[in-house]
């Protein structure tokens, strides 16, 4: 809900242009207006992801068929016979026409009613989920292979594969060294300084008596100078990655900055708040 909350508040609180917001964050205006309508109709909870389940399914098994399956199950159990999906499907062929449900459909009907216990170890191989790391360089796989060179020397080949992209990262031939020694001696890839995706959030805060607000960025607390004239004001802090905007309850922009990750304290650095710029201009005139 980060991006959705960010763009909606940017329009409703800061009164920014919907066209500019949509263009700056790569979304369509129609989607932005749909989000605004959701918030106005149901609050911020309406921004939560909705269920994508279809309202109806034309291929869904009807209640008469479900009732027949359950009745046949009871009859087979009472008679002391096997009452599994395959047996029910065999007996059901003569009762339900023209197209009786499949064995899998019968199994699902019985599972929903709690009449059978799923056995995961019997599931088909096609249902397995392929493992994949969520980000590049998050995890590597290492594989060692013994090999003999043409002159007879024995080496050990150490291969590294990225678990996200399956990229062949590196291959090292060990000449008597241990894998740890060879790995430490090679230049290694590291995680990128910035994630590919921008993290969006909106905070409601109050400027302290020194004219500063605090914000956590890259696991460190940053002190953002706004100005002593704004002490004790309630503000909204719009965060889009390193881009920060401090806005009053009335939608007035007090400061916009790009966080310097090398500093905990973010001074004004000549970028005065909006009201100070206006005051300086009026004084010069």
N, C-alpha and C positions, 0 to 999 in steps of 0.2 A: 504494500500500500504506500511505499515511500514516494515514488514519482507521482502517483495519483493525488496524494494529499498535498504534495509540494505545488503542483500546477494549479490545483483548485484554490488553495490559499493565496497563491500569487495573484490570482484574478479577483477573488472575493475580498481579501484583506488589503493587499498592496495596490489594488486597482490597476494592475498592469494589463496591457493589451492581450486579449486572447490569441490574436494572430501572432504577435511576437513571441508569446510563451510557447505556442504550438511549434513555431518554426525553430525556436532555440533548443527545444528538447525532442525534436523528431517525432512528434505525434500530429495527428490530424485535428483540425478545428472541430469537426463533428464529434470526435471522441472526447475532446476537452469539454464541449458543451454538454455531452451526455453525462460526464462525471459531475459537472456542476449541477445538473438537474437531479442527479442521485443525492448529492449532499443536501440540496434544498428540500428534497422530498423525504429523506430518511436519515439525515445526519451523516457523520463520518463512517458509521457502521455500514452504510450502503456502499462504501468503497471496497469492502471486503470481497474477495473472489466469490462469485456465485456458482452454484452447481450447474454443470453443463449437461446434466442428465436430461434426455428428451422427455417432454411431457407425456408422450404416448409412444408405443412401439407396436407397429402393425404385425410384427412376427411374434409377439408375446403369446405364450400359451394361455388359453382361456381358463376361467375358473372351473367349468365342467370337466375339462381334461385333468386339472389339478385334483379335483375331488375324486375322479376315477382312479388316478394313480394312488392316492392315499387309501382309498377303499380296498384296492387290490393289494396294497402292502399289508393292511390289517388281515385280509383273508389268508394270505400266504403265511404270515406269522402265526395265525391261529391254527392253521393246518400243519404247522411244523415244517414247512418247506423253506427253501432259500427265498429271501425277500429282497435281494439286491437289485440294482438298476437293470442288469442284464436279464434277470428272470422276469422282472416286471415288464420290460420291453417286449419279451416273448409273449406273455399272456395278454398284453395290451393291444397287440396287433389285431386281434379279432374283435376288440371292443370299440376302438377309436378308428374311425375312417373319415376321410380318405387317407390322411397323412398322420400316422401316430408320431408322438414325440420321440426323439432320439434317446439313446442311453445316457448321453451327457445331460440332456435336458431333465430327464427323470432324476438323475443324481442331484442336480441343482435344486429340484423341487423338494427332495427329501432332506437336503442339507438345510434349506431355509426353514423347514419345519422342525429341525433338530432331531430327525430320526436316524441320521447316520453321523459318524465322526470322520472328518476329513483326515486322510493319511498322506502327509506331504511327501513321504519317501516313495510313494507310488505315482507321483505326478509325472507327466511326460517330459522328456528332455526339452521340447520346444517351449516349455513354460519357464525355463531358467532365464534369469536376468543377467546379462553380460556386465561384469564389473568394469567400472570406468571411473577414474578420479574426476572430481568436479572441475579442477583447474589445471592448466599446464604447470609442470614442475612441482606439483603437489606431492607426487610419489613416483619413484622410478623402480623398475624391476631390474635385477642384475642376474646374469646367467654366466657361469664359467664353463669353458670347454677346453679339454686337453687336446693339443695338436703337435705333430712332429713336422719340423721343417725339412727341406730337401737335404740339408747336410746332416740330418739326424738329431739336431737339437730339439729338445722338448720345451714347448712353451704352453702357457695357459692364456686363453683368450677370454677377456671379460667384457661382456656386452651390456649396455644400458638402454632400456626402452622406457619412454615416458608413458605412464599409465592413462593419460588423458587422450593424447593424440596418436599413440602408438608410434611416435617418431623414434627412429633409431638415433639416440642421443650421442653415444660414444662407444668406441671399441678400443680396448687396451690389450696389447700382447705383453704378458708378464714373463720376464727373463729371470726366473728364480725368485722374484719378489712375491710377497704375499699380496692378495687383492687389496688389503687395506693400505699397504705401502704404495701400490700403483695408483690407487684412487686418490690418495692424498697428494701425489706428485702431479696430477693432471689438472688443467684448468677446468673448473666445473661451472655449469650453468646455475643460476640462482633465480629466485622468483622476481618478477618484475616489480619495480618500485611502486607502480600504480596498477590497480586492478582495471581490467578492460571496462567494466561496468561502473557507472557513477552511482554513488550511494546518496539517496535523497532523504531528507528529513526536515521537519518543521518543529521548532521548540518554542514554548512560551516561557519567558524568563523576565527578570527584573534587573535593571541596571543598578549596580551597587553604588555606595556612597563615593567611590573614587571615579565613577563614570566608566566602569568596565563591566563586560559580561564574559562569562567563561563558557568554553565549548571544548568537548573532547574530540580530538582529531588524531588519527593514527595512534590510538591508545595513550595519548598524552593530553593533559589539560592545557588548553590555550587561553590566554587572557587577551581579549579583544578590546582595545581602547575605543570608546565612543565619544566621550567628552563629559566633563564634570557638570555641564549645564543640563545634562539629561539624567542626572542621578535620580534613582527611585522610580523611573518610568517603567511601565510594563511594555515589553516588546515581544515581537515574534522574530525568531532567528531562522532564516531560510538557508539551508545548507544543501549544496549540490556539489559533492566532492570537496574540492578545496575552495570553491566559490561560496562566499557567505554574504548575506544581506541582512542587516538589522533594521527592522521596520516597527514603527509604533502601532498601537491599537487602532489609530485612525488611518493607517496606511502610509504614513510619512516615512520616507527612506532616510535613515540616520547615517548609515555607513554601508558601503559595499567594498569588499576586499577579496583578495586571493590569499589564503593562508600560506605563510612561509613555513614549511615543515621543519626548518632548522632552528626556529625560535619558538619559545613558549609564550613570550609576550609579543603581541602584535600591535606596535605603535601606529600612530596615524601616518607617519612618514610623509607628511606634506599633503595627504589626501584628507582634507578637512571634511567634517560632517556637512550636510547640505546647508543647514542654517548658518554655519560660519562662512561658507562661500558667499552666500547672499549678503551677509553683514560686511565682509571685506569689500565686495563690489560697491555697495552703497557708500562705504567710507571713502573710497577712492574717487567716487563721482562728486 
